[in-house]
Amino acid sequence: MGIISPIISSAVDLEADFPAPSEREKIQKLIEKYRTILRKYPGRPDIGEIKFGLADLYVGRGDAGDYDKAKYFYEDILKTCSSPFLRARAFVGKAELSVPGIKKEEIQDAIDMCATARKNLGDDISDFFTAKTYIVEADLRLVRNDKGDHGKALKMHEKLIQERKANWYFRARALLGKAELILYHYPAKLTDAIGLCARSSKLLKDRPADYFSVKTKTIESELRIRRAKAEDFKAAENLLKEVIRIPHAFADLTARAKTNLAEISKHPLASKLLKELHQMEGLDPYLTDKIKQIEAGLKTK
């Protein structure tokens, strides 16, 4: 599941019963309650908050199709609600949902949404939604990688890391984001980056199936392969096998993990992994090129 904002999290906690329901059951119950309100009382003065609550809950539940439902409500809020604060929350929510698989030409619009949200929310990074604008924009800039993007993303990561009152989840993502940027740009700081991954993992320890928890393992493995100390390859191998074994894992991270494991493995494991990668669709062009290089290397061994 994704992370729910404090506003809706407190409402979820009120959905108590006996025996005590699971978090997922409480989310489901609140979704049903909000949908009933929306259906029966569409003219309520707080209907915008109800719509936002539904969007937030759908992101938190994370079932198939839930992100599309959340996006619908974010867009509806932007069309029909005048509250600057509510619109700001909808802007950053919509921007976050656009990140997976976003096209490069769409990234500036998403960055603009974050900037608009931040303008309305203020710059108090201890606020949940303000912090969210920073981490989402940093993610977008990391993906786009135009001139200056990675430098701006790094500053946003550091701002979140340094603010102890910032939401723990966004700080964990910022630690990971900084580690990833070190991987790409600062080879002399690989040990520091591995430490950042350890700190991120500690914050995310109760969410082992979370996308960023899994990505932390993937990035740490790449950092260790790059550093190449005596103990690093075994540690990287263990991390990559953990990622690959995760049920219902994220396709992009699974592909990245299999590619990295193939890179440090010998035949027949490397050949098996490469065969599995060829059966996967929609691989990142970077991974496709790396797979070709690994295959060429195996032929010369």
N, C-alpha and C positions, 0 to 999 in steps of 0.2 A: 504494500500500500504506500501511497505518497504521504506527505506530512500535512496535517490539518492545522489551520490557523488557530491561535489561542481562543479567538472569538467563538468558533464552532466547536473546538475541543471542549470548552466548558459546558456547552449545550449537550454534547455527547455524554459527558460524565454524569449529567442529570438523568440520563435514561437508565437509571438503576432499577433492578428488579430482584426477585429471588426465584431460583438461584441466580447468582451474579452472572449477567450475560457477558459474553466476550466483547472485545472492542468492535469487532466486525458486526456482531449482532446489534450493538448499540447504534452503530452508524446506519445499518439497514433500517432500524426502527425510526430513526430521526429522518431519513430520506422519505420514508412513507408518510410521516407526520407532515413534513414540509410540502410534499406533493399534494396531500389532501388540502392543506391551507391554500396552496396556489390554485387548486381546482375550484374550491368552494368560495374563496374570498379574494378574487384577483384584483379587487380595488382597494385592498388594505393599504393604509399609508406607509406601512413598512414592507410592502411587497418586494421592493428592491433588495432588502436585507434577506428575505426568504429566498429569493433567486440566487443571491450570492452564497447563502448557506448551502443550497442544493449543489451549486457548482463546486464548492469546497469539499463537500461530502463525496461527490462523485470522484474527484481527484484522489481523495483519501481512500476510497474503496478500491479504485483501480481495476474494476472488471472490464472485460472486452466491451468497447463502445462507450465507457464512462467518460473518457477524455473528450469525445465528441459532444456528449451531453453537457459537460462542463463548459466547453467552448461556446455552445449555443447560449447558455445562460449569461456568460460573460459578455457576449456580443449583444444580447438583449438588454442587459443593464446599460451598456454604452449607448444604445439607441433610445432608451426610455427614461433613464434616471438622471437627475440633475445634480445630485449630491457629489461635490468634488472628491470627498473621501471614499465614497462607494465606487465612483468611477475609477479612482486611482487603484483601488484593490482589483477591480475588474481588468484594468489595463495590464497590470503585472501578472495577473492570472492567465490572461490570454497570451501574453508574451512567453511565459514559461511553457505553456502547452505547444507553442510553435517550435520549440527548440529541437525535439527529435525529428530528424529527417528534413530539417528546414533547407530550402534552396537559398543559395548565396544572395540572390537578388531580393529575397524577402527579409534578410536579416536587419537592414537599416530600419524598416518599419517596426520591427520588434524592439530594436534598441530605442527608437523614438517613443514607443509605449512605456518603456522603463523610465525614460527621462521625464515624460509627462506625469507618470505616477509619482515620481520622486518630487517633482515640483509641487504637487498637491499635498503630498504627505509630509514634507519637510525633510530635514537631513539628519534626524535622530536615528542613528543606525541601531540603537537598542530596540527600536520599534520593529515588530515582526515584518510588516509589509515593506518598510523602507529597506531593511536588510535584504529582503527578497528581491527588490529591484536591483541591488548591487550584484548579487550572485547570478541572477538570470542574465543581466547585461554582460557580466564577465564570461559566462558560458557562451553567449552569442559571439562575443569578440574573439574568444578562443577558437571557435569554429570558423569564423570568417577569415581571420588572419590577414587582413589588409594591413598596410603600413601603419604602425603605431598601435594596432589592436591588442597585441599581446602585452605591450607595455602598460596600456590602460587597464587590461584585465588583471595584471599582476598588482597594480595599485589598489584595485577594488578588493582583491583577495586579501591583501595585507591590511586594508582598512577593517575588514571583517575579523581577521585573526586578532588584531590588536584590541578590538572592542570586546572586552570580557562579558559585557551585558548583551551582546548580540545573540540571537537565537542559536542554540547549540548545533542544530542541523545545518544551518547556513555556514557556521564556522567550520564544521567538518568538511563541507563541500569546498570552502575556501582553502583549507589546508591541502586538500587533494588537488585543487586547481593550481595552486602555487607549485606543488610537487611536479605536476605535469608540465608546467612551463619551464621548470628547471631541467627536466628531461630533454626538452626541445632546444634549450638555449644556453644552459649553464653547466657544462660537463664537469667543471671543478667543484660543483656543489651537490653532487649526487648523494653523498652521505647525508647532507642536510635534508635532502628531499625524501630519503628513506625514513628519516626521523619524522618528517611531516606526515607521511603515510601512516606511521605508527600512531601518531596523535589523532589522525582522522579515524583510524580503525577503532581506537578506544572510545571515541564519541559515538560511533555507529555500532558498537558491540551488540546492542539489543535489537538491531535491525539487519541481521545477516543476509537477508534476501533483498535488501534495498539496492537499487541500481548503483548508487554511489559507494555503498559498502563493497559491492562486487568490483566496481571499477578501481577502488583503492588497491585491492589485491592485484589487479591487472597492471596498474601503473607501477606498483612496488616491484613486481616481477621484472618489468622492463628496465627500471632503474638498477636493479641488481645485475641483470644481464649486461648492462652498459658498464657498470662499475667493475665487474669481473674479478672480485676477490675470491679467494679459495672457497669460502663457504657460500658464495652468492648463487652459484648455479643450482645447487641442491635446494636452497631456500626458494629460488625462483620456480624451480620445477614443482615443488610442493604447493606453492601459491597457485600456479597455473592449473594444476590438477584439481585443486579445490574449486576453482571457477568453472572448469569443464564439468565437474560432477554436480553442480547446483541444478536441481530440477527446475524446469520452466525458466531457464536462465535467459538473459537478454542476448539476442542473436549477435549484435555487434561486438559485445564483450566476449562471447563464446568464440567467435571467429578470431578475434584478436588474441585470445588466450591460446587457441589451437595453433595459430601461426607462430607465436612466440615459443610454444613448447616444441613445435617441429624444428624451429631454428636451433635449439640446444640439444635435440635428441638425435639418435642414430637410427639407421634402418634396423628393424622394420617399423618401429613406432613412428618415426618421422614420415615414412611413406604412407602409413595408415592415416595419420592426421591430415596430410596433404590431400589424400583421396576424399576424406570427409569434407574438407574445405571446398573442393571442386564441386561438391554436391550442394553447397549452400548458395543461395541467390542473394543478389544485391550487395556483394562485398564492396567495401571501400576500395577505390583505385589504388591507394597506398598499400593495402593488404595484398591486392592482386599482384602488384609489382614485387612485393616482398616474397610472395609464394613462388614466383618465377625464379627469383634469386636463390631461394632455398633448394628448389628442384635442381637448378644448375649445379649447386654445390654438392648435392648428393651424388650426381652423376660422375663427379670427379673424384669421389672418395673410393 
